[in-house]
């Protein structure tokens, strides 16, 4: 990985995303209504409290946000609620308190499907590809909500992940772990998202592959798409982060820029191995 922070990420090629939302699909009607919401970050889950079903609260007044052109990372110990926070922002659990806002709309009441049509691309940690389908078929599935020509976007994905072009006719289940993750990210980008959310994108891959994936994530951010990412490799993730959130037991323990958190002695001692 280059290790350099990109201060000029900017909106270089917004055609990979879509400022107006997802493709040309008709928004999903079920799952509540979006409401106009003034100001604030591009995407924010604010003061979120909630858990799964009727179970106990996992998140406690937790706030996570990312702005345009940023990479924001969520780190913390195992069981800290990192993935739960991501899923809460995506609408996969009900909030008892707090709200989620995207690009000027309060989307707290929307279903995950409706959030996808509003512009959220989400890559789960596991079961994130169709193993029996080819690489190209996986990418085509990512564009299922679009009615326009998807070929230019697919070419952009192949330019971003050249190995996928070489293996486009190969079953995705035959790929390495890092290549599978590239397919998963590429499929999410096929929706032309306003924001990309990644849950543990480097889980289970080698350090070399991790560095390559982080470099590709930086390239995506340079197109102007904000990225919200949960990551166990905290030090490496904070090196590329514009903003970082350290969660402990579902609460915000530390918040700052990647540089600030890497330099904080308490964060280094407690979460980065000194």
PyMOL commands that set and color helices and strands:
alter all, ss='L'
color gray80, all
select helices_A, chain A and resi 14-16+82-90+112-118+135-142+151-160+162-166+172-174+177-189+207-222+234-239+258-263+265-271
alter helices_A, ss='H'
color red, helices_A
select strands_A, chain A and resi 35-36+43-50+59-66+71-75+95-102+105-106+120-123+195-199+226-230+243-248+251-256
alter strands_A, ss='S'
color yellow, strands_A
deselect
rebuild
show_as cartoon
